[in-house]
Amino acid sequence: MGRRTNLLRLLIRLIGPALLVLVVWRLEDKTELWSAAKNADLLPFGLALLLNVPVVHFKVLRWRDLLEGCGYRYPLGRSYAAVLSSLYLGMLTPGRVGDVLRIQYVKHEIDVPYVDGLAVTVMDRFADLYVLAGVVALGTVHFATVLDSNLVYLSWLAVAIAALAPTLFLFRGPVELLGRVLGRLTDRWHTSLAALLAALRGLIGRAVLVAVPLTILSFALNYLQGWLIAGALGIELSYLDVASLLATTSLLGLMPISVSGVGVRELFLALVFPALGFQAAQGVAFGLLVFLCNYMAIVLAGFVAWQVSPPPFDVRERDES
């Protein structure tokens, strides 16, 4: 059963790459894809790469501030190691599960309880979801007359899920009902859930005042990277066009069928670019360069951080958990 489960997970993760192969294979002019990438202007692409530095810095500041909201101070250098290592693992696994590594860093080094570490990680992710949902909603309105109606409906459905799912945890009601059900099964689950909800809701003010503004700055730089990449490819897109496209691909990329949205992103762009007056091959080239700049560059930095300061797993802690 274990082998079958692992095989099933592997097959699910391969759906995204399979979509990428299918998209490239279905292109009418495959040479346009390679020539677009080969002839890209290196200067704007290099500037886009450099913008990863402030993007990561804003992520680090956001996580550290949320930790302080729970009463814990973590050194800036160690925060970089924790965030970069978690981004490294998260971008190589569907669903960005690497975020939980940060919990291990602060538990091991400054004795942050798992409940508080998880609350910070969850709120960190909620900030991403809310800002992403807002940009996708703006993009859906922006492209309403261009996109296929099915894509519009899918975008609005994704916005609704991204906006409503965190709300279930932040406000009293449905999750408490789930807690009662779990309480009948085991007191430990009920107690842990209650502690997590209390810690999470205690961070709401911090999230609104600090985490969300830092998230907006980080996303704004991500979209600037995309705009520079479009310019490097000679694709005339406005900043709002790029923000709308990349926000939607990011939201779709959260589905656990791909690694960092590979395949899902390129499929979406290949469908949308012809409606914007460009070739599908240009959309695929744009998606691949965005992946190289916004994801693989951070994966490389995270790999270095992992080697310099690997996650502090302790055998006794694993046995106890």
VEXDREN-2710 file (C-alpha; in Angstrom, 1 decimal):
% VEXDREN-2710
k/r/px/py/pz
1/MET/0.0/0.0/0.0
2/GLY/2.9/2.4/0.8
3/ARG/4.5/1.8/-2.6
4/ARG/1.1/2.3/-4.4
5/THR/0.6/5.6/-2.5
6/ASN/4.0/6.9/-3.4
7/LEU/3.5/5.9/-7.0
8/LEU/0.1/7.7/-7.1
9/ARG/1.7/10.8/-5.6
10/LEU/4.5/10.7/-8.2
11/LEU/1.9/10.3/-11.0
12/ILE/-0.1/13.3/-9.7
13/ARG/3.0/15.4/-9.6
14/LEU/3.8/14.5/-13.2
15/ILE/0.5/15.9/-14.5
16/GLY/2.0/19.4/-14.7
17/PRO/5.1/18.4/-16.7
18/ALA/2.9/16.3/-18.9
19/LEU/0.8/19.3/-19.6
20/LEU/3.9/21.3/-20.6
21/VAL/5.0/18.5/-23.0
22/LEU/1.5/18.5/-24.5
23/VAL/1.4/22.3/-24.9
24/VAL/4.8/22.4/-26.6
25/TRP/3.9/19.4/-28.9
26/ARG/0.6/21.1/-29.9
27/LEU/2.3/24.4/-30.9
28/GLU/1.8/25.1/-34.6
29/ASP/5.3/26.7/-34.9
30/LYS/7.7/25.2/-32.3
31/THR/10.6/27.1/-33.8
32/GLU/9.0/30.4/-32.6
33/LEU/9.3/29.1/-29.0
34/TRP/13.0/28.5/-29.2
35/SER/13.8/31.6/-31.2
36/ALA/11.9/33.8/-28.7
37/ALA/13.8/32.4/-25.8
38/LYS/17.2/32.5/-27.6
39/ASN/16.8/36.1/-28.8
40/ALA/15.6/37.4/-25.4
41/ASP/17.3/40.7/-24.3
42/LEU/19.6/39.8/-21.4
43/LEU/19.6/43.3/-19.8
44/PRO/15.9/43.4/-18.7
45/PHE/16.1/39.7/-17.8
46/GLY/19.2/40.3/-15.6
47/LEU/17.3/43.2/-13.9
48/ALA/14.4/40.8/-13.3
49/LEU/16.8/38.3/-11.7
50/LEU/18.2/41.0/-9.4
51/LEU/14.7/41.8/-8.1
52/ASN/14.6/38.4/-6.4
53/VAL/16.8/40.0/-3.7
54/PRO/14.1/42.5/-2.4
55/VAL/11.4/39.9/-3.0
56/VAL/13.0/37.4/-0.7
57/HIS/13.8/40.2/1.8
58/PHE/10.1/41.2/2.1
59/LYS/9.2/37.6/2.7
60/VAL/11.7/37.4/5.5
61/LEU/10.6/40.6/7.1
62/ARG/6.9/39.4/7.0
63/TRP/7.7/36.1/8.6
64/ARG/9.9/37.7/11.3
65/ASP/7.2/40.2/12.1
66/LEU/4.6/37.6/12.5
67/LEU/6.9/35.7/14.8
68/GLU/7.3/38.8/16.9
69/GLY/3.5/39.0/17.0
70/CYS/3.6/35.7/18.9
71/GLY/6.3/37.1/21.2
72/TYR/9.5/35.6/19.6
73/ARG/12.5/37.4/18.1
74/TYR/14.5/35.5/15.5
75/PRO/17.9/36.8/14.1
76/LEU/17.7/38.2/10.6
77/GLY/20.5/35.9/9.3
78/ARG/18.8/32.8/10.6
79/SER/15.5/34.0/9.2
80/TYR/17.1/34.1/5.8
81/ALA/18.3/30.6/6.2
82/ALA/14.9/29.3/7.3
83/VAL/12.9/31.2/4.6
84/LEU/15.3/30.3/1.7
85/SER/15.5/26.6/2.7
86/SER/11.7/26.4/3.0
87/LEU/11.3/28.1/-0.4
88/TYR/13.8/25.7/-1.9
89/LEU/11.8/22.6/-0.7
90/GLY/8.5/24.3/-1.3
91/MET/9.1/25.2/-4.9
92/LEU/10.2/21.6/-5.6
93/THR/7.1/20.0/-4.1
94/PRO/3.4/20.4/-5.1
95/GLY/1.4/22.6/-2.7
96/ARG/4.5/24.5/-1.3
97/VAL/4.7/22.1/1.7
98/GLY/8.3/23.4/2.4
99/ASP/6.8/26.2/4.5
100/VAL/6.6/23.9/7.5
101/LEU/10.4/23.7/7.6
102/ARG/10.4/27.2/9.3
103/ILE/8.6/25.7/12.2
104/GLN/11.4/23.3/12.8
105/TYR/14.0/26.1/12.7
106/VAL/12.4/28.2/15.3
107/LYS/11.3/25.2/17.5
108/HIS/14.9/23.9/17.6
109/GLU/16.7/27.3/18.0
110/ILE/14.4/29.5/20.1
111/ASP/12.0/26.9/21.4
112/VAL/8.9/28.2/19.7
113/PRO/6.0/25.8/20.4
114/TYR/4.8/24.0/17.3
115/VAL/1.3/25.6/17.6
116/ASP/2.7/29.1/17.5
117/GLY/5.1/28.2/14.6
118/LEU/2.3/26.7/12.7
119/ALA/0.0/29.7/13.3
120/VAL/2.8/32.0/11.9
121/THR/3.3/29.8/8.9
122/VAL/-0.5/29.6/8.2
123/MET/-1.0/33.4/8.6
124/ASP/2.0/33.9/6.3
125/ARG/0.3/31.8/3.6
126/PHE/-3.1/33.5/4.2
127/ALA/-1.5/36.9/3.4
128/ASP/-0.4/35.4/0.1
129/LEU/-3.8/34.0/-0.7
130/TYR/-5.7/37.2/0.1
131/VAL/-3.5/39.5/-2.0
132/LEU/-3.4/36.9/-4.8
133/ALA/-7.2/36.6/-4.8
134/GLY/-7.5/40.4/-5.0
135/VAL/-5.1/40.7/-8.0
136/VAL/-6.8/37.8/-9.8
137/ALA/-10.2/39.4/-9.3
138/LEU/-8.8/42.7/-10.7
139/GLY/-7.3/40.7/-13.6
140/THR/-10.5/38.9/-14.3
141/VAL/-12.3/42.2/-14.7
142/HIS/-9.5/43.6/-16.7
143/PHE/-9.6/40.7/-19.2
144/ALA/-13.4/40.1/-19.0
145/THR/-13.9/41.0/-22.7
146/VAL/-10.9/38.9/-23.9
147/LEU/-11.0/35.7/-22.0
148/ASP/-13.1/32.7/-22.9
149/SER/-16.2/32.5/-20.6
150/ASN/-15.0/29.2/-19.2
151/LEU/-11.7/30.7/-18.1
152/VAL/-13.6/33.7/-16.5
153/TYR/-15.8/31.3/-14.5
154/LEU/-12.7/29.3/-13.4
155/SER/-10.9/32.5/-12.4
156/TRP/-13.9/33.6/-10.3
157/LEU/-14.2/30.2/-8.7
158/ALA/-10.5/30.3/-7.7
159/VAL/-10.9/33.8/-6.3
160/ALA/-13.8/32.6/-4.2
161/ILE/-12.0/29.6/-2.8
162/ALA/-8.8/31.6/-2.1
163/ALA/-10.8/34.4/-0.3
164/LEU/-13.2/32.2/1.7
165/ALA/-11.0/29.3/2.8
166/PRO/-8.8/31.4/5.2
167/THR/-11.9/33.2/6.5
168/LEU/-13.2/29.9/7.9
169/PHE/-10.2/29.8/10.3
170/LEU/-10.0/33.5/11.1
171/PHE/-13.6/33.9/12.3
172/ARG/-15.6/31.8/14.7
173/GLY/-18.1/29.3/13.4
174/PRO/-17.4/26.4/11.0
175/VAL/-14.0/25.4/12.4
176/GLU/-15.4/25.4/15.9
177/LEU/-18.0/22.9/14.7
178/LEU/-15.2/20.8/13.3
179/GLY/-13.5/21.0/16.6
180/ARG/-16.5/19.6/18.4
181/VAL/-16.6/16.7/16.0
182/LEU/-12.9/16.1/16.6
183/GLY/-13.3/16.5/20.3
184/ARG/-15.6/13.4/20.3
185/LEU/-12.9/11.4/18.6
186/THR/-10.0/12.6/20.7
187/ASP/-9.4/15.4/23.2
188/ARG/-5.9/15.9/21.9
189/TRP/-7.1/17.0/18.4
190/HIS/-9.7/19.3/20.0
191/THR/-7.2/20.9/22.3
192/SER/-4.6/21.4/19.5
193/LEU/-7.1/22.9/17.2
194/ALA/-8.3/25.3/19.8
195/ALA/-4.7/26.4/20.6
196/LEU/-4.0/26.9/16.9
197/LEU/-7.1/29.0/16.3
198/ALA/-6.3/31.2/19.3
199/ALA/-2.7/31.8/18.1
200/LEU/-3.9/32.4/14.5
201/ARG/-6.6/34.9/15.4
202/GLY/-4.2/36.7/17.7
203/LEU/-2.1/37.6/14.6
204/ILE/-5.0/39.2/12.7
205/GLY/-4.0/42.8/13.6
206/ARG/-0.3/42.1/12.8
207/ALA/-1.3/40.6/9.5
208/VAL/-3.4/43.6/8.4
209/LEU/-0.9/46.2/9.5
210/VAL/2.4/44.5/8.4
211/ALA/2.1/41.2/6.7
212/VAL/-0.4/42.2/3.9
213/PRO/1.5/45.5/3.0
214/LEU/4.8/43.5/2.8
215/THR/3.0/40.9/0.7
216/ILE/1.7/43.6/-1.7
217/LEU/5.2/45.0/-2.1
218/SER/6.6/41.5/-2.8
219/PHE/3.9/40.7/-5.3
220/ALA/4.4/44.1/-7.0
221/LEU/8.1/43.3/-7.5
222/ASN/7.1/39.8/-8.9
223/TYR/4.9/41.4/-11.5
224/LEU/7.6/44.0/-12.3
225/GLN/9.9/41.0/-12.9
226/GLY/7.3/39.6/-15.3
227/TRP/6.9/42.9/-17.1
228/LEU/10.7/43.0/-17.6
229/ILE/10.7/39.5/-18.9
230/ALA/7.9/40.4/-21.4
231/GLY/10.0/43.3/-22.5
232/ALA/13.1/41.0/-22.9
233/LEU/11.0/38.8/-25.3
234/GLY/9.7/41.8/-27.2
235/ILE/6.1/41.3/-26.0
236/GLU/4.2/44.5/-25.4
237/LEU/2.2/43.9/-22.3
238/SER/1.3/46.6/-19.7
239/TYR/2.1/46.1/-16.1
240/LEU/-1.5/45.4/-15.3
241/ASP/-1.6/42.8/-18.1
242/VAL/1.4/41.0/-16.6
243/ALA/0.0/41.3/-13.0
244/SER/-3.3/39.8/-14.1
245/LEU/-1.7/36.9/-16.0
246/LEU/0.9/36.0/-13.3
247/ALA/-1.6/36.3/-10.4
248/THR/-3.9/33.8/-12.2
249/THR/-1.1/31.4/-13.0
250/SER/0.1/31.6/-9.4
251/LEU/-3.3/30.7/-8.1
252/LEU/-3.7/27.9/-10.5
253/GLY/-0.2/26.7/-9.7
254/LEU/-1.2/26.0/-6.1
255/MET/-3.0/22.9/-7.3
256/PRO/-0.9/19.9/-6.1
257/ILE/-0.5/18.5/-9.7
258/SER/2.7/20.3/-10.6
259/VAL/6.0/21.6/-9.2
260/SER/6.0/25.4/-9.1
261/GLY/3.1/25.6/-11.5
262/VAL/5.1/24.0/-14.4
263/GLY/2.7/23.1/-17.2
264/VAL/-0.3/24.7/-15.6
265/ARG/1.2/28.1/-16.1
266/GLU/2.3/27.5/-19.7
267/LEU/-1.1/25.9/-20.6
268/PHE/-3.0/29.0/-19.3
269/LEU/-0.7/31.4/-21.1
270/ALA/-0.8/29.5/-24.3
271/LEU/-4.6/29.8/-24.2
272/VAL/-4.7/33.5/-23.3
273/PHE/-2.0/34.9/-25.4
274/PRO/-3.8/34.4/-28.8
275/ALA/-6.7/36.3/-27.3
276/LEU/-4.4/39.2/-26.6
277/GLY/-3.0/39.3/-30.1
278/PHE/0.1/37.2/-29.6
279/GLN/1.2/33.7/-30.5
280/ALA/0.7/30.8/-28.2
281/ALA/4.5/30.1/-28.5
282/GLN/5.2/33.5/-27.1
283/GLY/3.0/32.7/-24.1
284/VAL/4.9/29.4/-23.4
285/ALA/8.3/31.2/-23.8
286/PHE/7.1/33.9/-21.4
287/GLY/5.9/31.3/-18.9
288/LEU/9.2/29.3/-19.0
289/LEU/11.3/32.5/-18.5
290/VAL/9.1/33.5/-15.6
291/PHE/9.7/30.0/-14.1
292/LEU/13.5/30.4/-14.6
293/CYS/13.6/33.9/-13.1
294/ASN/11.0/33.8/-10.3
295/TYR/11.3/30.2/-9.2
296/MET/14.6/28.5/-10.3
297/ALA/16.8/31.4/-9.2
298/ILE/15.2/31.2/-5.7
299/VAL/15.5/27.4/-5.7
300/LEU/19.3/27.9/-6.4
301/ALA/19.6/30.4/-3.5
302/GLY/17.6/28.0/-1.3
303/PHE/19.8/25.1/-2.2
304/VAL/22.9/27.1/-1.1
305/ALA/21.1/28.1/2.2
306/TRP/20.2/24.4/2.8
307/GLN/23.8/23.3/2.4
308/VAL/25.1/26.1/4.6
309/SER/22.4/25.8/7.3
310/PRO/20.4/22.6/6.9
311/PRO/17.0/22.2/8.7
312/PRO/17.8/21.3/12.4
313/PHE/16.0/17.9/12.6
314/ASP/16.7/16.1/15.8
315/VAL/16.1/12.3/16.0
316/ARG/14.5/12.6/19.5
317/GLU/12.1/15.2/18.3
318/ARG/11.0/13.0/15.3
319/ASP/10.5/10.1/17.6
320/GLU/8.4/12.1/20.1
321/SER/6.2/13.5/17.2
END
